[in-house]
Amino acid sequence: MNPGPIALGHVCDAHLARHDAETLALALLQHGARVGVVHWATGLKSTVLAGWYRQLHGRAPPRGPLPDSAGSMIRTRTEHAAASLFGVVYAEHRRDGAIGRMIDPHGLVRAYELYLALIDGPHAGVLGINQAWIVARDLRAGLAAIAWCPACEARYIAMRDAILIGCPLCALYARAGGRASPRRAEHRDATSR
């Protein structure tokens, strides 16, 4: 008996969906994503994902819970700047659709790879894929937002429960002994009145 065109279409769709899930899983695992994150993003079995992680990295996947929020894991201005860069890139590359308040895993991978391309040098490993997932999760949940700094005109991530408040770029610039630009001086004068 020959399957009809509708039945054949469902089989092709299922194979394409499986291929897409496996491709996404491998991309996430290559960047070091936790098996639980990859399972959430793809629906593939955790035991299979753990085996793939072991093959890719030569060791067992890390275990344990991820931090509750981006604010609790970001402790330095450099980490805050890295999270801000990723957060802004992710906000531009995620796909919003009928899924609602879920993380776009394809957008996460695209944004993380772009983040890695933009960060080169001594701070290249500041934000890992798991931390990037937490930033994306907090953005989607409303625990973090993209804010705008009137002094340097940069966008940065503002986190609800963070110990670091304000623009990380301005803070790093000031810490490095940078002098205030005319725009920064104007902003400081306007806020001190």
C-alpha positions in Angstrom: 0.0 0.0 0.0 1.3 3.4 -1.0 1.1 6.2 1.6 -0.8 9.2 0.4 0.9 12.6 -0.1 -0.4 13.8 3.3 1.1 10.9 5.2 4.4 11.2 3.3 4.5 14.9 4.2 4.1 14.2 7.9 7.0 11.7 7.7 9.2 14.3 5.9 8.2 17.0 8.5 9.1 14.6 11.3 12.5 13.9 9.8 13.2 17.6 9.2 12.2 18.4 12.7 14.5 15.7 14.1 17.4 16.9 11.9 16.8 20.5 13.1 16.8 19.4 16.7 20.0 17.4 16.4 21.8 20.2 14.5 20.7 22.7 17.2 21.8 20.2 20.0 25.2 19.8 18.4 25.7 23.6 18.1 24.8 24.1 21.7 26.9 21.2 23.0 29.9 22.4 21.0 29.7 25.7 22.8 29.6 23.8 26.1 25.9 24.1 26.9 24.6 22.0 29.8 22.7 18.9 28.9 19.6 20.2 30.7 19.6 23.4 28.6 20.0 21.4 25.4 17.3 19.0 26.4 14.9 21.9 27.0 15.8 23.5 23.7 15.5 20.4 21.6 13.5 17.7 23.4 16.1 15.1 22.7 16.9 12.5 25.4 19.3 13.6 28.1 21.2 10.3 27.9 21.9 10.8 24.1 22.9 14.4 24.7 25.3 13.4 27.5 26.9 10.9 25.2 27.3 13.6 22.5 28.8 16.0 25.1 31.3 13.3 26.1 32.3 12.7 22.5 32.7 16.4 21.7 34.6 17.4 24.9 36.3 14.1 26.1 34.7 14.4 29.5 31.4 13.9 31.3 29.0 16.9 31.1 28.9 19.2 34.1 26.1 18.7 36.6 24.4 20.9 39.1 21.9 23.7 39.0 22.4 26.9 37.0 22.3 30.3 38.8 18.8 31.5 39.6 19.3 34.8 37.7 21.8 36.8 35.7 22.0 39.3 38.6 23.3 36.6 40.9 26.0 35.4 38.5 27.4 38.7 37.3 29.8 40.0 39.8 32.2 42.3 37.9 31.8 45.2 35.5 33.6 43.2 32.9 31.0 40.4 33.2 28.3 43.0 33.2 29.7 44.5 29.9 29.9 41.0 28.4 26.4 40.1 29.4 25.2 43.5 28.0 26.8 42.9 24.7 25.3 39.4 24.5 21.9 40.7 25.7 21.7 43.4 23.1 22.8 41.1 20.3 20.3 38.4 21.4 17.5 41.0 21.6 18.2 41.9 18.0 18.5 38.2 16.7 15.7 36.4 18.5 12.5 35.4 16.7 9.3 36.4 18.4 6.4 34.4 17.4 3.5 32.3 18.6 5.8 30.7 21.3 5.2 33.6 23.6 7.7 34.1 26.4 10.1 31.3 25.5 13.7 31.6 24.6 14.5 31.3 20.9 17.3 28.6 20.9 18.3 29.3 17.3 18.5 33.0 18.1 20.6 32.1 21.2 23.1 30.2 19.2 23.3 33.0 16.5 23.7 35.7 19.1 26.3 33.8 21.1 28.4 33.1 18.0 28.2 36.8 17.0 29.1 37.7 20.6 32.2 35.4 20.4 33.1 37.0 17.0 32.9 40.5 18.6 34.8 39.6 21.8 38.4 38.8 20.9 41.3 39.1 23.3 41.8 38.8 27.0 38.0 38.8 27.8 37.0 36.3 25.2 35.8 33.7 27.7 33.9 36.0 30.1 30.4 34.8 29.2 29.8 31.1 28.5 26.8 29.7 26.6 25.1 28.7 29.9 25.4 32.2 31.2 24.1 33.5 27.9 21.1 31.3 28.2 20.4 32.7 31.7 20.7 36.3 30.3 18.2 35.3 27.5 15.9 33.6 30.0 15.9 36.7 32.3 15.2 39.0 29.4 12.2 36.9 28.4 11.0 36.6 31.9 11.2 40.4 32.6 13.9 40.0 35.3 16.3 41.9 33.1 15.8 44.6 30.4 17.9 46.4 27.8 18.5 49.9 29.2 20.0 53.0 27.5 22.8 55.1 29.0 22.3 58.8 28.3 26.0 59.5 29.1 27.7 57.2 26.6 24.6 56.4 24.5 25.2 52.6 24.7 22.6 50.0 25.5 23.3 47.6 28.4 21.5 45.0 30.4 19.8 46.2 33.6 19.0 43.3 36.0 16.4 43.4 38.7 18.4 41.7 41.4 21.9 42.8 40.5 24.5 44.1 42.8 25.9 46.2 39.9 23.7 49.1 38.8 24.1 51.5 35.9 26.1 51.4 32.7 29.0 49.0 32.8 30.9 50.8 30.0 30.8 54.1 31.8 32.0 52.4 35.0 34.9 50.6 33.2 35.8 53.8 31.5 35.9 55.7 34.8 37.8 52.9 36.5 40.5 53.0 33.7 41.0 56.7 34.5 39.1 57.9 31.4 38.2 61.5 31.3 34.6 62.6 30.7 33.7 63.4 27.2 31.7 66.6 26.6 28.5 64.6 26.5 29.3 62.8 29.8 30.2 66.2 31.4 26.8 67.6 30.2 25.0 64.5 31.6 26.8 64.9 35.0 26.0 68.6 35.1 22.3 67.9 34.3 22.0 65.2 37.0 23.7 67.2 39.7 21.3 70.1 39.5 
